[in-house]
Amino acid sequence: MSLSSYFSNAPRRLPRQQRGRRRVAAFLNAAASVITEQGYERATMCEIAGRADSCIGSLYQFFPNKLSVAEALRDQYVKEIEQSWIALAREAAALSPTVLAGRLVGLQIEIIKSHPVLLALLDVPPASYKRRELIRSRIAAVLTAHNRRMSKTTALRIASVVQQVTRGLLVLYAKTDPRQKRAVIEELKSVLTGYLVPKLEC
C-alpha cells in the first residue's frame, strides 16, 4: 500500500476534547457491532452513523471511509492484546511445553471471543503491518521466556508460523456453520499444540 493510500485511510483527526473522544468511541462501538453482525463488506458508513445515533457527516469528520474505521478498531484493541501476551510471557518459564502451547492457543481464542469484530476484519488488508509485527514479537518473547536457549531468530520464525496458521484456521472458523465452530477450535488447538510442543522442548 502506498503512503498516499495509507494516509487516505487514516482517521481525519484525533479529538482533543472529551466530547470529541466520546463521539469517536461511540462511532467505534457502533462500527464493531455493525461489522460483527453484517460483515465488513455489507456494513456501511450510514449504518455505523445510525447505530451511533449520529449523522453521516459527523462520522466523516473523523473517518474518511470504512477502511479507516477498520484501522481505528484494530488500533483500539492492539494495546490490550499486547498486554495479554506480556502477561503470558511472565508465566511462561513456569509452564510445561504442553500447558504453554495450550495457553498460546487459548489466548488467541479469548481475543477473538472478546473482540469478535476482529474475526470479521481478518480478510481486510491492514494499512500497516506494524501491529502484526508487534504481536509477532510478543509471541516470540513468550517462547524465549519459556526456553532461554531458543534464539530470537528462531522464536520469531515460530511466531510467524503461529500467526499464519492461526489466521488461516480463524478464517475457516468465521465461515463455518455455528454448530461446527467448536470443532474448528479443537482443530486449531490440535494443530498448534502438535507444532509447538516439540519446538518448546528443544
C-alpha positions, 0 to 999 in steps of 0.5 A: 500500500502506498503512503498516499493510500495509507494516509487516505485511510487514516482517521481525519483527526484525533479529538482533543476534547472529551466530547470529541473522544466520546463521539469517536468511541461511540462511532467505534462501538457502533462500527464493531457491532455493525461489522460483527453482525453484517460483515465488513463488506455489507456494513456501511458508513450510514449504518455505523452513523445510525447505530451511533445515533449520529449523522453521516457527516459527523462520522466523516469528520473523523473517518474518511471511509470504512477502511479507516474505521477498520484501522481505528478498531484494530488500533483500539484493541492492539494495546490490550492484546499486547498486554495479554501476551506480556502477561503470558510471557511472565508465566511462561518459564513456569509452564510445561511445553504442553500447558504453554502451547495450550495457553498460546492457543487459548489466548488467541481464542479469548481475543477473538471471543472478546473482540469478535469484530476482529474475526470479521476484519481478518480478510481486510488488508491492514494499512500497516503491518506494524501491529502484526509485527508487534504481536509477532514479537510478543509471541516470540518473547513468550517462547524465549521466556519459556526456553532461554536457549531458543534464539530470537531468530528462531522464536520469531520464525515460530511466531510467524508460523503461529500467526499464519496458521492461526489466521488461516484456521480463524478464517475457516472458523468465521465461515463455518456453520455455528454448530461446527465452530467448536470443532474448528477450535479443537482443530486449531488447538490440535494443530498448534499444540502438535507444532509447538510442543516439540519446538518448546522442548528443544 
